[in-house]
């Protein structure tokens, strides 16, 4: 967003399928989320994204925000900028979240 202090992060739910099989809805859900970190330089973008990754990554089953989460794993990372005009740098990370409902 315009005039937002840097660094900041945005996220987008890319995919959250409602898995079904012959017995009905699956208890296991897997969704994909993209986290974008925006910063004034690549170093700040990387450091902020790394801090977010450390806070988000879950390797053992636990409750997060009321959901029974089995795993949150980073599956992809990309770096870029939004062009010459503003010179804001971005680091995008995709996460797969496995949870039970």
Phi, psi and omega in degrees: 000146181299144177062025176270135179296139179264150353280159174213167182232149173230155176222157183220131173280113184277319185205134176214072185292148175265090184294132178228153174218185186299334180272359180118208181287142176282143177283338181267131178241147174227121176237160179242131183234139175253127176249122177251128175252129181248132183210169182284340179210166184294325180296313179296320178298315180296313182296319180292318178296321178295320178295318178296319179298316179297324180284329185273325188295126179236122180249359177223153185294130177199168179269127179231117179057033179087355179257145177275095187266128178269322183198141167234117185232133174285131182244350180195148176219138178224151178236144178192187174222170184262018175113173184292333188296314185251337181054047172261130184261146183234143170233118182255135176229136176257137180235142170254126181249123177252123182215166181244147176234000000 
